Each structure stands twice: as C-alpha cells, then as structure tokens.
Amino acid sequence: MRRVLWWLICGSRGGRNRLRTVQTLDETLMNINQLSNALDLNYETTQHHLERLVENDVLTAMRDDYGKTFFVTV
C-alpha cells in the first residue's frame, strides 16, 4: 500500500490535489460537488482524482448513485 500511495501522491502530476483530497475527506465525508467546492477544483477534475483513489483502495464510496459520498479507507 505504501508504494501505491507514493505513486498516487508523489509519482504523478495530480499528486498534490490527491493529497488535498485525502486530507479533506479524512476530516469529513463529502460528495463530489462538496469536495470540488471545498478544494476549489473543477468538478470533472475532482471526479477523476476520486476515481483513481477508489481504484487503488485509498477511498471507498458509499452508495452508487447521485450524492455518493467518499471516505478514507487507509
């Protein structure tokens, strides 16, 4: 898992935003819209980072429909 986190945060261009995403979601659960507003990022950019983090088991999504919330699993 350490290598995965290293690659996701330090080894890729979006690492800084992924780190901010994980730090924000560690404090409170949010959906994509809330998170994009909190981080002042484009909705699609936020969605992309969340998909990468979920794919690599750093985050887990609750529900599969509109309003899906995310939380840290690591």
Backbone torsions as a table, in degrees:
resi	resn	phi	psi	omega
1	MET	NA	-33.2	-179.6
2	ARG	-61.9	-39.7	178.8
3	ARG	-66.4	-38.6	178.6
4	VAL	-63.4	-47.1	178.8
5	LEU	-62.2	-42.1	178.2
6	TRP	-58.1	-47.4	-178.8
7	TRP	-65.3	-44.0	-177.2
8	LEU	-66.2	-34.2	-174.1
9	ILE	-101.5	-42.7	-175.8
10	CYS	-101.3	-24.6	-172.5
11	GLY	-99.9	11.1	-179.5
12	SER	-139.1	161.2	-176.0
13	ARG	-63.0	-33.4	-176.8
14	GLY	-89.8	12.8	-174.5
15	GLY	-56.6	-41.4	-178.2
16	ARG	-63.1	-43.5	178.8
17	ASN	-69.6	-34.0	177.0
18	ARG	-66.3	-39.4	176.9
19	LEU	-63.6	-45.1	177.7
20	ARG	-60.7	-38.8	178.9
21	THR	-62.2	-48.8	-179.1
22	VAL	-63.9	-42.6	179.6
23	GLN	-62.7	-41.4	-179.6
24	THR	-67.6	-44.1	-179.1
25	LEU	-73.1	-18.6	175.8
26	ASP	-69.8	-25.7	180.0
27	GLU	-85.7	-36.8	-176.5
28	THR	-158.5	150.9	176.1
29	LEU	-75.2	141.3	178.4
30	MET	-146.6	158.6	170.5
31	ASN	-94.9	179.1	-174.9
32	ILE	-61.5	-44.4	-178.4
33	ASN	-62.8	-46.8	178.8
34	GLN	-60.8	-42.6	-178.4
35	LEU	-67.7	-42.8	179.4
36	SER	-62.3	-36.7	176.3
37	ASN	-69.4	-42.0	-179.0
38	ALA	-65.3	-35.8	-178.3
39	LEU	-93.6	-4.4	-176.8
40	ASP	55.4	49.3	177.8
41	LEU	-120.3	156.7	174.2
42	ASN	-60.5	144.6	-179.1
43	TYR	-56.8	-46.6	-177.8
44	GLU	-66.1	-35.5	176.9
45	THR	-64.6	-45.4	178.5
46	THR	-61.8	-43.4	179.0
47	GLN	-61.1	-42.3	178.8
48	HIS	-60.2	-48.3	-179.4
49	HIS	-63.9	-40.1	178.4
50	LEU	-63.6	-41.4	178.4
51	GLU	-61.0	-42.7	179.0
52	ARG	-64.4	-40.7	-179.2
53	LEU	-70.6	-35.9	176.9
54	VAL	-69.3	-43.2	178.5
55	GLU	-56.3	-33.4	-176.7
56	ASN	-101.4	17.5	174.1
57	ASP	60.1	28.3	174.0
58	VAL	-86.9	-34.8	177.5
59	LEU	-122.3	157.7	173.5
60	THR	-127.4	142.3	178.8
61	ALA	-101.2	138.1	174.1
62	MET	-101.4	127.1	-177.2
63	ARG	76.1	159.3	-179.3
64	ASP	-119.6	9.5	-176.5
65	ASP	-117.4	-163.5	178.6
66	TYR	-56.9	138.0	179.4
67	GLY	86.3	13.4	179.9
68	LYS	-55.9	130.6	178.8
69	THR	-106.5	155.7	-176.0
70	PHE	-123.2	147.8	174.1
71	PHE	-144.7	157.9	-176.2
72	VAL	-77.3	134.4	179.2
73	THR	-108.3	-10.1	-177.2
74	VAL	-87.6	NA	NA
